[in-house]
Structure formats: structure tokens, C-alpha cells
């Protein structure tokens, strides 16, 4: 190990961190990264077998499922890893929020995390559109409808944005290159800031980061094991090829809170729900400052928002599918 | 106070972008169906429309990398429906296109459908594209397809082995961590 250690500068991993950081609730970000790594690896495999042409996308997914056992399994791992990433990132966000890990000097760390969350939702959405089944077509229609209200910001989501590249091809480019590149850049910033600002754990006792890697790797392996096991037991479905102009499905669970808002307030609700969530998250470091009157209110508001998020997902899961756009 | 002002300004900008800056939809959306999504240059295709604005004029365009070509005009009936057969220009280059329906009065796009143009003289059948998946597709379905999934004992066995290894190695790492 000394041979490798000196040549790979592994001694740099021996910097001190609070010993308290060796708990699971301080590793949720790393576990999210583990899920993202699984997504990247399985996604790279899938790019070799998925056809992003609008007329052939669905049949290429069908071919994967019916003729390629390994690629089909990796597709299931990819889909379940996406769900795991969303659950883990919200668990990470909740624990950081609760222990106020966004306070000075960690505001930029928090904001980079909020942007990473937005990118994760973007990746999840663009990925779900690629299947070109009924759920995907309806998701795309909702994106187009919402983007019509967003002026120049929404233009790239409009079908007429490019005459030479169909929407599906552009969503594919977002999913496999634009968003992953942005994610990689933001992650680098996020990890840099953690390294240099330190983990927001209290206590005087110290441990080395290298000692932190061992339990972190263990839990990461558990996450991978669980996702791989779930994918084996519950393969991902594919609906029939999408028929434009109808709404008979609901989005995947991670977007049901937006669907619930749309049930209640139409397209305006669909747009306002993410604005409220991300607006609140962005405002947290500014609102919750030591000694500020808003500090307690911010915490209560965050807990309320999280409860509403979960409740709206449950509501939308139970409620029958509704027609919003037609 | 500066922080609160910044929050207020940021939210005002976001709301303005979302609610005020965009062009609201001038026309409702319709449903467009092509008799076949595989078009032949110089050939014809039947288009049927439903749920469009009633008794309104629309332009039909073929939009692709080479530009926009008007295929014809149509007027919806009292139920917002239409049916028309249009001719694909013989000069249309093979490739991916969209058939677009635009409102005649303001060029607002109200419906579109993906299509593939093949060279004149081609048959409409594409060898690799399973047309049977489109049978009976007038009505959409939320039910998962009943697919004959590919299975492999090697893949399943390998996955189970990998899962067990992941848990085993994770357990060993945690135990070693506990002894530190």
C-alpha cells in the first residue's frame, strides 16, 4: 500500500475531519454520489443500444428488453438508481438543512447543492422522456406547455426551436451530455468547498478523512446492492408507444408533487410548485442567519414544505389521472 | 434588510419571467394523426385532425433540416376536425421531419407529428421498424406492455453474486471500521 500511497498521493486523504462525520447522516451526500456513479456507468452502456430517433426510440427500448438480458438488467438498474438518487439527495438535503449546514461560510456550498438538485430533476425528467412511451409523450407535452410561459428560457424546449433536430434528439443531448457536464462541474465545486470549508459537524474529536472512506464505501456498496437487488426483482415497465394529444398516465413518483400542483391549479400550479421549492431552498441561507427573527420560521417552513411534498406525492399517487392540457 | 430585499427582487424576476415574459398560447392545441409516419418523397399521406379550434384555417407544413415547406391548407369543421391528403414534395430529402399544423392567422403552432421521409420509389416498410406496435393505437394506454423479457441465467446469477459480494464487502468494511 505504501507503493501506491506515495505514487497516488493518498496521504492527501489523511486530512482531519470531525469524528462525528463518521455517522451515516453525514454520508448521505456520498451515497447520492454513489447512485449517480451507477447511473453514469449504466447510462454509458445504454447509449450504445438506445436509438434517439423519434420513430425508433420506443422500438429500441423494446429491443433492449426483449433481446438483450444484460442491457435490459442494466436499464432496470439505471431506472432504480435514479429513484435511489432522488431519495438520497432529499435525505441529504434534509439533514444538512436541519443541522443548518448552510450558515456562514457554507452558503455557496448550499447553493451549489440546490443547483445540483435542480440538475438531478432535469436528468430524471429528460431520461423519462427518452422512452417515447405514453408516459414519456405526456411528460414532453407538459414540458412544452410549461415552456410556452417561460419566454426565452423556455424556447429550447419548444418543438420549433430547431428545424434540423427533433425534440427527442435534443432531450437526448441534454440527458447524456449537457446536464451530466453541468453536474460534473457543480459537483467539483461542491466537493472542493466541502474539502476546504470542512464538514459542518460539531465536536472537538477528530478523525482522518481516510477513516471516513471505509464506512462510506460500505454504505455505498449497500446502496448499490439494494438497487441491484430491487432491479432484479422489479424490472422497469415500458408502456405502449405514445399517442400525442392524450393524457392517461401520471408522471413518475419523483414528479408527482408537481402533478398534484397541476391538479389543483393547472399549468400555473405546475410552474409555481418548483419555483416555490427552489426559491425557498435558495433563500434559506439568506433568511436563516444567526440571531435573525426569520431563523426559527425558516426551519418551520422547511419542515412544512417537506411534509407538503411527501403529502402531495401520496395524494397524486392515489388520485385518478386527470386531463390538464387538452 | 439587504438580504430580504435581494430575496424579494429575485422572486419578482423569477415570477416575471414565468408569468409575464412568455407568450401565452393564442390557440388551443389539437391532435394530429398521420396515416403513416413513414413518408415517401413524391407520395401522399392522409392527415386527420381533431380537437382543433372550430371553423378555423390552418397551414400544413413539413419542417426539417432543409427548412419549412408548405404542404397545403385546411379548415376545421364545426367539431374542430379535418381530414386531408397532402403530397410530400418530390424534392424532399430523406430524413427526419415534423409535420406541423399552424394557425393561418398568426402562425402559432398548434399540433405536430414526427415523420420520416424516404427517397421516392422506396417502399413504405422500414425493415428494422416493427410496425405492429402501432396497430390499434388510436387510443393510448397506461398499461405496461406485456413483453417477453429476455432472460439469461448467467446475467441473473452474476447479478445475485455481485449483490451478495457488495453486501459482504460492505459488512467487512463496517466491521473493520468498528475495530479501529
Interface residues (C-beta under 8 A of the other chain):
Chain A: X22 X53 X54 X55 X56 X58 X59 X62 X65 X66 X67 X68 X69 X70 X72 X73 X134 X135 X145 X148 X149 X150 X151 X152 X153 X154 X159 X160 X163 X164 X165 X166 X168 X169 X211 X214 X215 X217 X218 X219 X220 X221 X222 X224 X225 X228 X229 X231 X232 X235 X237 X238 X239 X240 X241 X242 X243 X244 X245 X246 X248 X249 X268 X271 X272 X275 X279 X282 X283 X286 X287 X289 X321 X325 X326
Chain B: X3 X4 X6 X7 X10 X11 X14 X15 X17 X18 X19 X21 X22 X23 X24 X25 X29 X30 X31 X32 X37 X38 X50 X51 X63 X64 X65 X67 X68 X96 X98 X100 X109 X111 X112 X113 X114 X115 X116 X128 X129 X130 X133 X134 X137 X138 X139 X140 X141 X142 X143 X144 X145 X147 X148 X149 X150 X151 X152 X155 X156 X159 X160 X162 X163 X164 X166 X167 X169 X170 X171 X173 X174 X176 X177 X180
